Amino acid sequence: MIGDTVIIEELDEIIGQKLTESFLPYLEKGVKKIITIGGPSGSKKTERALTLQKNLKKWGYLSKILSQDDLYRIGPGYRNTWREVKGVEFVGKEEIDWNLVDIICNDFRIDESVWMPRFDSNSEHYEWVNWPSENIDILIIEGIYSCFLQALTGIIPDFSIYLDVTPSQTLPYRQRRNKENEYSDFRQKVVEKEYQESLESRNFCNVLVDFEGTIDI
């Protein structure tokens, strides 16, 4: 999402380098890979994706990042109102347009031109981005529910990373980036619901990264 606050710190750079080094033995030019990065709100999924992308490029692998924030069925401008009306029980992976995720992944894998949406929070509208996929080696999908990719589309990612942190651990960062009103009671319920649902996707992951940045593969 354009306009989001992204804070990349030294630990983020270290984790990006370590993840890349772990994946390198399994990468091959000309063989496309899909990597998912999931975890609760504030677990630094975007930062992990960006530092991974940068380090992969150092080794000659070009990648594109698909943010699940851009793939909600209801845009940011109306999502909170919709959730408050419907209730926190409607918060979860079904809010994502998985059919569009499926199309993007398949177009990437068969070297088709890829179209994907991107929300610009500065102008509060969506734009469609198009890019040729034939020279892109890796598609990185990051978002709270990204690790449900296989369960909900049948597409098996090559690496599925779960950022294994809790809402209490991410609260200082969420407050710091100031994306949402983290002091709202309803927001706390949303974060907890997202967390509990994202935990279910942990079972689909083959890479875990904890709060201290320890990587378990």
C-alpha positions as CSV (number, residue, x, y, z in Angstrom):
1,M,0.0,0.0,0.0
2,I,1.4,3.4,-1.0
3,G,1.8,5.8,1.9
4,D,2.2,3.2,4.6
5,T,4.9,3.9,7.2
6,V,7.8,1.5,6.8
7,I,10.5,1.5,9.5
8,I,13.5,-0.6,8.6
9,E,16.0,-1.1,11.4
10,E,19.3,-3.0,11.7
11,L,17.6,-6.2,12.9
12,D,15.4,-6.1,9.8
13,E,18.4,-5.9,7.6
14,I,20.1,-8.8,9.4
15,I,16.9,-11.0,9.1
16,G,16.6,-10.2,5.4
17,Q,20.2,-11.3,4.8
18,K,19.8,-14.5,6.9
19,L,16.5,-15.5,5.1
20,T,18.2,-14.9,1.7
21,E,21.2,-17.1,2.7
22,S,18.8,-19.8,3.8
23,F,16.9,-19.8,0.6
24,L,19.8,-19.6,-1.9
25,P,20.6,-23.3,-2.1
26,Y,17.0,-23.9,-3.3
27,L,16.9,-21.1,-5.9
28,E,17.7,-21.4,-9.6
29,K,17.6,-18.8,-12.3
30,G,14.8,-19.5,-14.7
31,V,12.8,-21.4,-12.1
32,K,10.1,-19.2,-10.6
33,K,9.4,-19.3,-6.8
34,I,6.7,-18.0,-4.6
35,I,7.4,-16.9,-1.0
36,T,4.7,-16.0,1.5
37,I,5.2,-13.9,4.6
38,G,2.4,-14.0,7.2
39,G,1.9,-13.0,10.7
40,P,-0.2,-10.6,12.9
41,S,-0.5,-6.9,12.5
42,G,2.7,-5.1,13.3
43,S,4.9,-8.1,12.9
44,K,7.0,-6.2,10.2
45,K,5.9,-8.3,7.2
46,T,6.5,-5.4,4.8
47,E,9.9,-4.8,6.2
48,R,10.8,-8.5,5.9
49,A,9.6,-8.5,2.3
50,L,11.6,-5.4,1.4
51,T,14.8,-6.5,3.0
52,L,14.4,-10.0,1.5
53,Q,13.8,-8.4,-1.9
54,K,16.9,-6.2,-1.6
55,N,19.2,-9.1,-0.6
56,L,17.8,-11.4,-3.3
57,K,18.8,-8.9,-5.9
58,K,22.4,-8.8,-4.6
59,W,22.5,-12.5,-5.7
60,G,20.9,-11.8,-9.1
61,Y,17.3,-12.8,-8.3
62,L,14.7,-10.2,-9.2
63,S,11.4,-10.2,-7.2
64,K,8.1,-8.4,-7.0
65,I,6.1,-7.9,-3.8
66,L,2.4,-8.4,-3.6
67,S,0.9,-6.8,-0.5
68,Q,-2.3,-8.3,0.8
69,D,-3.3,-4.9,2.2
70,D,-4.2,-4.1,-1.4
71,L,-6.3,-7.2,-1.8
72,Y,-9.1,-6.7,0.7
73,R,-12.6,-6.9,-0.8
74,I,-13.4,-3.6,1.0
75,G,-10.9,-0.8,0.8
76,P,-9.3,0.9,3.8
77,G,-11.7,3.9,3.7
78,Y,-14.7,1.8,4.5
79,R,-13.3,-1.3,6.1
80,N,-13.4,-0.2,9.7
81,T,-17.0,1.1,9.4
82,W,-18.0,-2.2,7.8
83,R,-16.3,-4.2,10.5
84,E,-18.0,-2.2,13.3
85,V,-21.4,-2.7,11.7
86,K,-20.9,-6.4,11.0
87,G,-19.0,-7.3,14.1
88,V,-15.4,-8.4,14.9
89,E,-16.4,-12.0,14.0
90,F,-16.3,-11.0,10.3
91,V,-12.7,-10.0,10.5
92,G,-10.4,-12.6,8.9
93,K,-9.0,-14.3,5.8
94,E,-12.3,-14.2,4.0
95,E,-12.0,-10.4,3.7
96,I,-9.2,-11.1,1.1
97,D,-10.0,-11.5,-2.6
98,W,-8.4,-14.9,-3.0
99,N,-9.6,-15.3,-6.5
100,L,-7.5,-12.3,-7.5
101,V,-4.5,-13.7,-5.6
102,D,-4.9,-17.0,-7.6
103,I,-5.0,-15.1,-10.9
104,I,-1.9,-13.1,-10.0
105,C,0.1,-16.2,-8.9
106,N,-0.8,-18.2,-12.0
107,D,0.0,-15.3,-14.4
108,F,3.3,-15.0,-12.7
109,R,4.1,-18.6,-13.1
110,I,3.3,-18.8,-16.8
111,D,5.2,-15.6,-17.7
112,E,2.1,-13.6,-18.4
113,S,1.8,-9.9,-17.9
114,V,0.6,-9.4,-14.3
115,W,-2.0,-6.9,-13.2
116,M,-2.4,-6.1,-9.6
117,P,-4.1,-3.4,-7.5
118,R,-2.4,-1.0,-5.2
119,F,-4.1,1.4,-2.8
120,D,-2.7,4.9,-2.5
121,S,-3.5,6.1,1.0
122,N,-2.3,9.7,0.1
123,S,-5.1,10.0,-2.5
124,E,-7.3,7.3,-1.1
125,H,-7.9,5.5,-4.4
126,Y,-6.8,2.3,-6.1
127,E,-4.6,2.1,-9.1
128,W,-3.7,-0.9,-11.2
129,V,-0.1,-1.8,-11.8
130,N,1.1,-3.9,-14.7
131,W,4.4,-5.6,-15.0
132,P,5.9,-8.3,-17.3
133,S,6.7,-11.4,-15.3
134,E,9.1,-13.2,-17.7
135,N,12.3,-11.7,-16.0
136,I,11.0,-11.9,-12.5
137,D,12.3,-14.9,-10.5
138,I,10.4,-14.6,-7.2
139,L,6.9,-13.4,-6.2
140,I,6.8,-12.3,-2.5
141,I,3.3,-12.2,-1.0
142,E,3.1,-10.5,2.4
143,G,0.1,-10.0,4.6
144,I,-1.6,-11.3,7.7
145,Y,-3.2,-14.2,5.9
146,S,-0.6,-14.8,3.2
147,C,0.3,-18.3,4.5
148,F,-3.2,-19.5,3.8
149,L,-2.2,-19.4,0.1
150,Q,-2.1,-23.2,-0.4
151,A,-5.3,-23.8,1.7
152,L,-7.4,-21.3,-0.1
153,T,-6.1,-21.4,-3.7
154,G,-4.3,-24.7,-4.0
155,I,-1.1,-22.9,-5.0
156,I,1.8,-24.3,-3.0
157,P,4.4,-21.6,-2.1
158,D,8.1,-22.6,-2.2
159,F,8.8,-20.9,1.1
160,S,6.1,-19.9,3.6
161,I,7.4,-17.6,6.4
162,Y,5.4,-17.0,9.6
163,L,6.4,-14.2,11.9
164,D,5.8,-15.8,15.2
165,V,5.0,-12.8,17.5
166,T,2.1,-11.8,19.7
167,P,-0.1,-8.6,19.8
168,S,1.6,-7.5,23.0
169,Q,5.0,-7.7,21.3
170,T,3.9,-5.8,18.3
171,L,1.9,-3.1,20.1
172,P,4.9,-0.6,20.5
173,Y,5.6,-0.8,16.8
174,R,1.9,-0.5,15.8
175,Q,1.7,2.6,18.0
176,R,4.9,4.0,16.5
177,R,3.8,3.6,12.9
178,N,0.4,5.1,13.7
179,K,-1.4,3.3,10.9
180,E,-4.5,2.7,13.0
181,N,-5.9,4.0,16.3
182,E,-4.2,1.3,18.5
183,Y,-5.8,2.8,21.6
184,S,-9.3,2.0,20.5
185,D,-11.1,-0.9,22.2
186,F,-12.5,-2.1,18.9
187,R,-9.1,-2.0,17.3
188,Q,-7.7,-4.2,20.1
189,K,-10.5,-6.7,19.3
190,V,-9.7,-6.6,15.6
191,V,-6.0,-7.2,16.3
192,E,-6.7,-10.2,18.5
193,K,-9.1,-11.7,16.0
194,E,-6.5,-11.3,13.2
195,Y,-3.8,-12.8,15.5
196,Q,-5.9,-15.9,16.4
197,E,-6.8,-16.5,12.7
198,S,-3.2,-16.0,11.5
199,L,-2.0,-18.5,14.1
200,E,-4.0,-21.2,12.1
201,S,-1.8,-20.5,9.1
202,R,1.4,-21.3,11.1
203,N,0.8,-24.9,10.4
204,F,1.3,-24.3,6.7
205,C,4.7,-22.6,7.1
206,N,8.1,-24.1,6.8
207,V,10.0,-21.0,8.1
208,L,9.4,-19.4,11.5
209,V,10.9,-16.1,12.7
210,D,10.4,-15.1,16.3
211,F,10.4,-11.7,18.0
212,E,14.1,-11.7,18.5
213,G,14.7,-12.6,14.8
214,T,15.6,-16.2,15.4
215,I,14.9,-18.2,12.2
216,D,13.7,-21.8,12.4
217,I,13.6,-23.7,9.1
